[in-house]
Amino acid sequence: MTWVSIRPMFRRTVMGVNRGFESWNRPYLFQQLEDIMRGFSDSERRDVISLGIGDPDIATPIPIREAMAAEHLNRYHGYPSVEGRRELREALARYYEERFHVGADPTHFLIGPGAKTDLFDLPAVFSNPGDSALILDPAYPVYCDSCSFRGLRIHFLSGTYENAYLPPIPPSAEADPSVALIFICYPNNPTGAIANHEYLDRMIEFALDRHAVIIHDIAYADFTPGNKPSQGFSIFTRPGSDRCAIEVGSFSKPFSMTGDRIGWVYIRNSDLRAAWRRYRSNRDSGVSDFDQAGAVAALKDPAVKPIVQANMEVYGRRAELLEKGLTSLHLRPSGLANTPYAWFRSPIPDSRRATEIFLKEARVLVTPGAGFGPGGEGFLRATIFQPEASISEAISRLKQLSCFEPER
């Protein structure tokens, strides 16, 4: 047999890494926070109140855990389906119909190993060298990291308080015919902003004009502190979205399943869906059956809903406490109505320096806004994933810092 090489023949002179990786020279934002903590002694670490990483501290509902345990114990485990179990995809279709009033075909869903992984991988399929991406700013850093890693040029949708974090398309992107991807997230992490129909319609119009793909992250659509009505909605409620949009969802936050690594990608366009399926069939072997059994229980077991509602009541009390405390420090927090995050102005312009001061002088860990993009500089993010007593103590500690004055 004669093997034919599909790679050009050349001799490498040095070992190296992907050039995109070399230009993308920083660790993941939340890894940076963990690295800072490594310099602390064990006793110092125990004293830190972490309001930094968005990892739910309330346990996964028992019916979900029981479903996962039963699946693990009672079945032989071979390779799972790349698309995901039919039962789970049917449950997601019903969820879309009931939650968003959107008719959904179960075959349009592909189950993935968590929203983070899917969001990082999507540019590998739907962009090419020399393309550009339009990315909401500030936003979850994985969008920018993934595009930077693949060498894409980036245009930022510059969100501000003044434009309600619904920024216009910048002239640089309007003039760039090579925009291939548009990353948006509503309810937004880290700001808590909510999109309106007119805004999504503008993004869809731009995408269709450029033959670009919109990636809409709805990880926080059902995180509702205090069980207030969610303002998040699917992009597939809007006309034209079925031609250009991909929606990425997650079980992590509302169901406390961050460690189980399961989410979904919803694609109506058959060509885009076929490409994503082909990629996934080569990239991995699907999501474990016991994780999928837990996700089915999350959506279908009637015992789960009251547990999640009770958890959201707890989060609602924490959100009120954190908002009141930050307001007492004149920090103008926002975002807690729609996400587990308070987004607020830093007491000093340099958000990374503010994070260091909070941590070293008050033993309170928050996330620097600059980690979410250029538009995040001057802001900080804090989570409600700590008990009420810890949130109260964190506010008390911050009040002792010299950077906070009685009048600002």
C-alpha positions as CSV (number, residue, x, y, z in Angstrom):
1,M,0.0,0.0,0.0
2,T,1.2,3.5,-0.9
3,W,0.5,6.2,1.7
4,V,0.0,9.7,0.3
5,S,0.9,12.6,2.5
6,I,-1.6,15.4,2.6
7,R,0.9,17.7,4.3
8,P,3.6,19.8,2.5
9,M,7.0,18.3,2.7
10,F,9.4,20.4,4.7
11,R,11.9,20.1,7.5
12,R,11.2,21.8,10.8
13,T,14.2,23.4,12.3
14,V,12.8,24.1,15.8
15,M,10.1,22.7,18.0
16,G,7.3,25.2,18.6
17,V,3.7,25.7,19.4
18,N,0.7,27.1,17.4
19,R,1.4,30.7,16.5
20,G,-2.0,31.7,17.7
21,F,-1.2,30.2,21.1
22,E,2.0,32.2,21.3
23,S,0.1,35.4,20.7
24,W,-2.5,34.3,23.2
25,N,0.0,34.5,26.1
26,R,-2.1,34.7,29.2
27,P,-3.7,32.0,31.3
28,Y,-7.4,31.7,31.7
29,L,-8.8,34.6,33.9
30,F,-10.0,32.4,36.7
31,Q,-6.7,30.4,36.7
32,Q,-5.0,33.7,37.3
33,L,-7.1,34.1,40.5
34,E,-6.2,30.6,41.6
35,D,-2.5,31.4,40.9
36,I,-2.7,34.4,43.2
37,M,-4.1,32.3,46.0
38,R,-1.3,29.8,45.7
39,G,1.0,32.4,47.3
40,F,-1.1,32.2,50.5
41,S,-0.4,29.9,53.5
42,D,-3.1,27.4,54.3
43,S,-4.4,29.5,57.2
44,E,-4.5,32.6,54.9
45,R,-6.4,30.7,52.3
46,R,-9.0,29.5,54.8
47,D,-9.6,33.1,55.8
48,V,-10.3,34.3,52.3
49,I,-13.9,34.9,51.3
50,S,-14.2,34.1,47.6
51,L,-16.7,36.1,45.6
52,G,-14.6,35.5,42.5
53,I,-15.4,32.3,40.5
54,G,-19.0,31.6,39.6
55,D,-19.3,28.1,41.0
56,P,-22.6,27.4,42.9
57,D,-22.0,26.4,46.5
58,I,-25.5,24.8,46.9
59,A,-25.4,21.1,46.1
60,T,-26.9,19.5,43.0
61,P,-30.5,18.6,43.6
62,I,-30.8,15.0,45.0
63,P,-33.1,13.7,42.2
64,I,-30.4,14.6,39.7
65,R,-27.7,12.9,41.7
66,E,-29.8,9.8,42.1
67,A,-30.5,9.6,38.4
68,M,-26.8,9.8,37.7
69,A,-25.9,7.2,40.3
70,A,-28.6,4.8,39.0
71,E,-27.3,5.2,35.5
72,H,-23.8,4.6,36.5
73,L,-24.6,1.5,38.6
74,N,-27.2,-0.2,36.5
75,R,-25.9,0.1,32.9
76,Y,-22.9,-1.0,30.9
77,H,-21.1,2.1,29.7
78,G,-19.8,2.0,26.2
79,Y,-19.2,5.1,24.0
80,P,-22.2,7.4,24.1
81,S,-23.9,9.0,21.1
82,V,-22.1,12.0,19.6
83,E,-25.4,13.8,19.2
84,G,-26.6,12.9,22.7
85,R,-29.4,10.7,24.0
86,R,-32.7,11.1,22.2
87,E,-34.5,11.4,25.6
88,L,-32.4,14.4,26.5
89,R,-32.8,16.1,23.1
90,E,-36.5,15.6,23.3
91,A,-36.6,17.1,26.8
92,L,-34.6,20.1,25.5
93,A,-37.1,20.6,22.6
94,R,-40.0,20.6,25.2
95,Y,-38.0,23.0,27.3
96,Y,-37.7,25.4,24.4
97,E,-41.4,25.1,23.6
98,E,-42.5,25.8,27.2
99,R,-39.8,28.3,28.2
100,F,-39.3,30.3,25.1
101,H,-42.4,29.4,23.1
102,V,-40.2,28.3,20.3
103,G,-41.0,25.2,18.3
104,A,-37.9,22.9,18.4
105,D,-36.9,19.7,16.6
106,P,-35.0,17.3,18.9
107,T,-32.6,16.5,16.1
108,H,-31.4,20.1,16.1
109,F,-29.7,19.7,19.5
110,L,-26.2,18.3,20.0
111,I,-25.2,17.6,23.6
112,G,-21.7,18.8,24.5
113,P,-19.2,18.6,27.4
114,G,-20.2,22.0,28.9
115,A,-20.8,25.4,27.4
116,K,-17.2,26.5,27.9
117,T,-15.8,23.7,25.8
118,D,-18.3,24.2,23.0
119,L,-17.9,28.0,23.0
120,F,-14.1,27.6,22.7
121,D,-14.4,25.0,19.9
122,L,-17.0,26.7,17.7
123,P,-14.6,29.1,16.0
124,A,-12.5,26.1,14.9
125,V,-15.4,25.1,12.7
126,F,-17.0,28.4,11.6
127,S,-14.0,30.6,10.8
128,N,-10.9,30.6,8.7
129,P,-7.4,32.2,8.9
130,G,-7.7,35.8,8.0
131,D,-11.3,36.1,9.3
132,S,-12.5,38.5,12.0
133,A,-14.8,38.1,14.9
134,L,-17.2,40.6,16.5
135,I,-17.3,40.1,20.3
136,L,-19.4,41.7,23.0
137,D,-17.2,43.6,25.5
138,P,-17.2,43.1,28.4
139,A,-18.0,39.4,28.2
140,Y,-17.0,35.9,29.2
141,P,-13.3,35.7,28.3
142,V,-13.5,32.4,26.5
143,Y,-15.0,34.1,23.4
144,C,-12.0,36.4,22.9
145,D,-9.5,33.7,24.0
146,S,-10.8,31.2,21.5
147,C,-10.7,33.7,18.6
148,S,-7.2,34.9,19.6
149,F,-5.9,31.4,19.8
150,R,-7.0,30.8,16.2
151,G,-5.5,34.1,14.9
152,L,-8.7,35.9,14.2
153,R,-8.9,39.7,14.2
154,I,-11.2,41.0,16.8
155,H,-13.7,43.9,16.8
156,F,-15.3,44.7,20.1
157,L,-18.9,45.6,20.7
158,S,-18.1,48.2,23.4
159,G,-20.7,48.0,26.1
160,T,-21.1,50.8,28.7
161,Y,-23.5,51.9,31.3
162,E,-24.6,54.6,28.9
163,N,-25.7,52.2,26.1
164,A,-27.1,49.6,28.6
165,Y,-24.5,47.1,27.4
166,L,-26.3,46.9,24.1
167,P,-23.5,48.5,22.0
168,P,-23.7,49.5,18.3
169,I,-21.7,47.7,15.7
170,P,-18.4,49.6,15.5
171,P,-17.4,51.3,12.2
172,S,-14.3,49.0,12.0
173,A,-16.6,46.0,11.8
174,E,-19.0,47.7,9.4
175,A,-16.1,48.3,7.1
176,D,-14.7,44.7,7.4
177,P,-16.1,42.2,4.9
178,S,-14.2,39.3,6.7
179,V,-16.4,39.2,9.9
180,A,-17.2,35.5,10.3
181,L,-18.3,35.2,13.9
182,I,-20.4,37.3,16.3
183,F,-20.3,36.4,20.0
184,I,-23.1,37.7,22.3
185,C,-24.4,36.6,25.7
186,Y,-27.7,37.7,27.2
187,P,-28.4,37.7,30.2
188,N,-24.8,38.9,30.1
189,N,-21.9,37.7,32.1
190,P,-20.5,39.8,33.8
191,T,-22.9,42.8,33.6
192,G,-26.3,41.2,33.9
193,A,-27.5,43.2,30.9
194,I,-30.6,42.0,29.0
195,A,-31.0,42.2,25.2
196,N,-34.2,43.4,23.5
197,H,-35.7,42.2,20.3
198,E,-34.5,45.2,18.3
199,Y,-30.9,44.6,19.3
200,L,-30.9,40.9,18.3
201,D,-32.7,41.8,15.1
202,R,-29.8,44.2,14.3
203,M,-27.2,41.5,15.0
204,I,-29.1,39.0,12.8
205,E,-29.4,41.5,9.9
206,F,-25.6,42.2,10.1
207,A,-24.8,38.5,10.2
208,L,-27.0,37.7,7.2
209,D,-25.4,40.5,5.3
210,R,-21.9,39.2,6.0
211,H,-22.7,35.5,5.9
212,A,-21.5,35.4,9.5
213,V,-22.5,33.0,12.3
214,I,-24.0,34.4,15.5
215,I,-23.1,32.4,18.7
216,H,-25.5,33.3,21.4
217,D,-24.6,32.1,24.9
218,I,-27.7,31.6,27.2
219,A,-26.0,30.1,30.2
220,Y,-27.8,32.4,32.5
221,A,-31.3,32.4,31.0
222,D,-32.7,30.5,33.9
223,F,-30.7,31.8,36.8
224,T,-33.3,33.9,38.6
225,P,-32.4,35.0,42.1
226,G,-35.5,35.4,44.2
227,N,-37.5,33.6,41.5
228,K,-38.1,36.8,39.7
229,P,-39.4,36.3,36.1
230,S,-36.4,35.6,33.8
231,Q,-35.9,38.2,31.1
232,G,-33.6,36.0,29.1
233,F,-34.9,34.6,25.8
234,S,-33.7,32.5,22.9
235,I,-32.4,34.1,19.8
236,F,-34.6,31.7,17.8
237,T,-37.6,33.8,18.8
238,R,-36.3,36.3,16.1
239,P,-36.9,36.1,12.4
240,G,-33.9,35.1,10.3
241,S,-32.0,33.5,13.2
242,D,-32.6,30.0,11.9
243,R,-30.3,30.9,9.0
244,C,-27.3,32.2,10.9
245,A,-27.5,31.5,14.7
246,I,-26.1,28.9,17.0
247,E,-27.3,28.9,20.6
248,V,-25.2,27.4,23.5
249,G,-26.8,26.5,26.8
250,S,-25.7,25.0,30.1
251,F,-27.0,23.0,33.0
252,S,-24.3,24.3,35.3
253,K,-25.7,27.3,37.1
254,P,-29.4,26.7,37.7
255,F,-28.9,23.1,38.6
256,S,-25.5,23.3,40.4
257,M,-24.0,21.0,37.8
258,T,-20.7,22.8,37.1
259,G,-18.6,19.7,37.8
260,D,-20.7,17.5,35.5
261,R,-19.7,19.2,32.3
262,I,-22.8,19.0,30.2
263,G,-24.6,21.5,28.0
264,W,-26.1,21.8,24.5
265,V,-25.6,23.4,21.1
266,Y,-28.9,24.2,19.3
267,I,-28.5,24.7,15.5
268,R,-31.4,25.0,13.1
269,N,-29.3,25.6,9.9
270,S,-28.7,22.1,8.5
271,D,-25.4,22.9,6.9
272,L,-24.0,24.4,10.1
273,R,-25.4,21.5,12.2
274,A,-23.8,18.9,9.9
275,A,-20.4,20.7,10.1
276,W,-20.6,20.9,13.9
277,R,-21.6,17.2,14.2
278,R,-18.7,16.2,11.9
279,Y,-16.3,18.2,14.1
280,R,-17.6,16.7,17.3
281,S,-17.5,13.2,16.0
282,N,-13.7,13.7,15.4
283,R,-13.0,15.8,18.5
284,D,-14.5,13.5,21.3
285,S,-16.7,10.5,21.9
286,G,-19.7,12.3,23.4
287,V,-20.9,13.1,26.9
288,S,-21.1,10.3,29.5
289,D,-24.4,8.6,29.8
290,F,-24.6,9.2,33.5
291,D,-24.2,13.0,33.0
292,Q,-26.9,12.9,30.4
293,A,-29.2,11.0,32.8
294,G,-28.7,13.8,35.3
295,A,-29.6,16.4,32.7
296,V,-32.7,14.4,31.8
297,A,-33.7,14.5,35.4
298,A,-33.0,18.2,35.7
299,L,-35.5,18.9,32.9
300,K,-38.1,16.1,33.5
301,D,-38.2,15.0,37.1
302,P,-41.0,17.0,38.8
303,A,-39.1,16.8,42.2
304,V,-36.3,19.0,40.8
305,K,-38.3,22.2,40.1
306,P,-39.2,23.0,43.8
307,I,-35.6,22.4,44.8
308,V,-34.3,24.8,42.2
309,Q,-37.0,27.3,43.3
310,A,-35.9,27.0,46.9
311,N,-32.3,27.5,45.9
312,M,-33.2,30.6,44.0
313,E,-34.9,32.0,47.1
314,V,-31.6,31.6,48.9
315,Y,-29.8,33.3,46.1
316,G,-32.3,36.1,46.1
317,R,-31.6,36.8,49.8
318,R,-27.9,36.8,49.1
319,A,-28.3,39.1,46.1
320,E,-30.2,41.6,48.2
321,L,-27.6,41.5,50.9
322,L,-24.7,41.9,48.5
323,E,-26.4,44.7,46.6
324,K,-27.2,46.6,49.8
325,G,-23.6,46.2,51.1
326,L,-22.0,47.4,47.8
327,T,-24.4,50.3,47.6
328,S,-23.4,51.3,51.1
329,L,-19.9,51.6,49.7
330,H,-21.2,53.8,46.8
331,L,-20.2,51.2,44.2
332,R,-23.5,51.2,42.1
333,P,-23.9,47.5,41.7
334,S,-26.0,46.0,38.8
335,G,-26.7,42.6,37.3
336,L,-28.1,40.7,40.3
337,A,-31.6,40.6,39.0
338,N,-30.6,38.3,36.1
339,T,-27.3,36.6,37.0
340,P,-25.4,35.5,40.1
341,Y,-23.1,38.4,39.7
342,A,-22.8,42.0,41.0
343,W,-21.1,44.3,38.5
344,F,-19.8,47.5,40.1
345,R,-17.3,50.3,39.7
346,S,-13.9,49.7,41.2
347,P,-12.8,52.2,43.9
348,I,-9.7,52.8,41.9
349,P,-9.3,52.8,38.1
350,D,-7.0,49.7,37.9
351,S,-9.3,46.7,38.5
352,R,-6.5,44.2,38.8
353,R,-4.8,46.4,41.4
354,A,-8.2,46.7,43.2
355,T,-8.5,43.0,43.2
356,E,-5.1,42.6,44.8
357,I,-5.9,45.2,47.5
358,F,-9.2,43.5,48.3
359,L,-7.4,40.1,48.6
360,K,-4.3,41.1,50.4
361,E,-5.8,43.7,52.8
362,A,-9.3,42.4,53.4
363,R,-9.0,38.7,52.4
364,V,-11.9,39.1,50.0
365,L,-11.5,37.7,46.4
366,V,-13.4,39.4,43.5
367,T,-12.8,39.3,39.8
368,P,-11.1,42.2,38.0
369,G,-13.3,43.7,35.2
370,A,-10.3,44.0,32.9
371,G,-10.4,40.2,32.6
372,F,-13.6,40.4,30.7
373,G,-12.2,42.7,28.0
374,P,-11.1,46.3,27.6
375,G,-14.6,47.6,28.5
376,G,-14.4,45.9,31.9
377,E,-11.5,48.0,33.1
378,G,-12.6,50.1,36.1
379,F,-15.1,47.5,37.2
380,L,-15.2,44.5,39.5
381,R,-17.4,41.4,39.6
382,A,-18.6,39.6,42.8
383,T,-20.7,36.4,43.0
384,I,-23.5,35.3,45.4
385,F,-22.0,31.8,45.8
386,Q,-21.3,32.3,49.5
387,P,-23.5,32.0,52.6
388,E,-25.2,35.2,53.8
389,A,-22.9,35.3,56.8
390,S,-19.8,35.3,54.6
391,I,-21.2,38.0,52.3
392,S,-21.9,40.2,55.3
393,E,-18.4,39.6,56.6
394,A,-16.9,40.4,53.2
395,I,-18.8,43.8,53.2
396,S,-17.6,44.5,56.7
397,R,-14.0,43.8,55.7
398,L,-14.2,46.0,52.6
399,K,-15.5,48.9,54.7
400,Q,-12.3,49.0,56.6
401,L,-10.1,49.6,53.5
402,S,-8.6,53.0,53.0
403,C,-9.8,53.1,49.4
404,F,-13.4,53.5,50.6
405,E,-14.2,56.9,52.1
406,P,-17.5,58.0,53.8
407,E,-18.2,60.4,50.9
408,R,-17.3,59.7,47.3
